[in-house]
Amino acid sequence: MNKLIEDLNWRYATKKYDTNKKISAADFDVIKESLRLTPSSYGLQPLKYLVIENKELREELRTHSFNQSQITDASHIVVFCSYIDIFENHIDEYIENIGKTRSQQIETIKGFGEYMKKEIFSMDKEHRANWNSKQAYIALGQVLHTCANLKIDATPMEGFKAEKYDELLGLKEQNLKSILVCAFGYRSFEDGNANLAKVRKNSADLFLTIN
Ligand SMILES: Cc1cc2nc3c(=O)[nH]c(=O)nc-3n(C[C@H](O)[C@H](O)[C@H](O)COP(=O)(O)O)c2cc1C
C-alpha cells in the first residue's frame, strides 16, 4: 500500500492515552513546525497555539471538555485559537514580514496589503471571526497527517466548552478565542478504538466528476 495511505489508515482519533509515554522534545518540535508551516488564507495566520503544560489547568479544562480523558492523559495538548478580529496592524506586520523575508521593498508589495485590507474589512466582524476560525481547521488537518507520519497518536477535539476555555485562559483580552483542542501522545493498549475498522463513505458517494 502507498505509505501515505498506510499512515492515514494507521491514525485514528485516540480515546485513551498511555500516561507513561511522552513525546520527545525533538518530535514535538516537528509538530510545532508543522503547525507553523500550515497554509492560511493570504498567509495571514490569524492563529495562536496554546501548549498547556500545567497539570492542574489540564484537570480543570477536562471538566469543561465533557470529562474526556485525553485532556489530562495525553502527552501534550494544544488549544488552537483564532483571532477574534483582524486589525490594520496585523496586515501591516505581515507585509513587513514578507518584505524582510524575501528582501523586497515595501513599496513593491504595498498594493497587496491594500488589497487585503479592502477585502478583509469589507466583511462584517462576525464573518471575519468565522473566517479566522476556519484557518484553525486547516492546521488541524495538516498536523494530524504529520503525526500519522511520525507514528504519534492524536485526537482532534471540538468537544469542549469554548466559553469556559476562553475565560480560564484569558483569551478574549488577547483578541483570541478557542476553536479546537488537539491531544498528542501514544495510544494505550487498552484503547479498543485502535483496532476498529475505519468507517468512511465510498469514493462513488464522495466524488463527482464533471466533464
Ligand atoms: C473537528 C473535529 C472534532 C472532533 N471532536 C472530538 C472530540 O471532542 N472527542 C473525540 O474523542 N473525538 C473527536 N473527533 C474525532 C472524530 O470523531 C473522528 O475523527 C471521526 O469519527 C473519524 O474517526 P477516525 O479519526 O478515528 O478515523 C473530532 C474530529 C474532528 C475532525
The ligand as a Gaussian input file, in Angstrom:
#p B3LYP/6-31G(d) Opt

LIG

0 1
 C      -13.190000      18.845000      14.239000
 C      -13.245000      17.534000      14.953000
 C      -13.691000      17.466000      16.258000
 C      -13.685000      16.251000      16.954000
 N      -14.008000      16.220000      18.293000
 C      -13.782000      15.075000      19.002000
 C      -13.874000      15.053000      20.416000
 O      -14.177000      16.052000      21.069000
 N      -13.590000      13.894000      21.048000
 C      -13.210000      12.755000      20.386000
 O      -12.948000      11.747000      21.030000
 N      -13.136000      12.746000      19.042000
 C      -13.384000      13.874000      18.342000
 N      -13.253000      13.874000      16.975000
 C      -12.869000      12.633000      16.289000
 C      -13.904000      12.124000      15.263000
 O      -14.993000      11.568000      15.914000
 C      -13.187000      11.128000      14.349000
 O      -12.140000      11.789000      13.682000
 C      -14.133000      10.501000      13.325000
 O      -15.106000       9.741000      13.948000
 C      -13.371000       9.607000      12.349000
 O      -12.646000       8.619000      13.004000
 P      -11.070000       8.489000      12.927000
 O      -10.476000       9.859000      13.117000
 O      -10.719000       7.595000      14.100000
 O      -10.703000       7.908000      11.616000
 C      -13.289000      15.070000      16.280000
 C      -12.872000      15.148000      14.940000
 C      -12.823000      16.356000      14.288000
 C      -12.283000      16.405000      12.883000

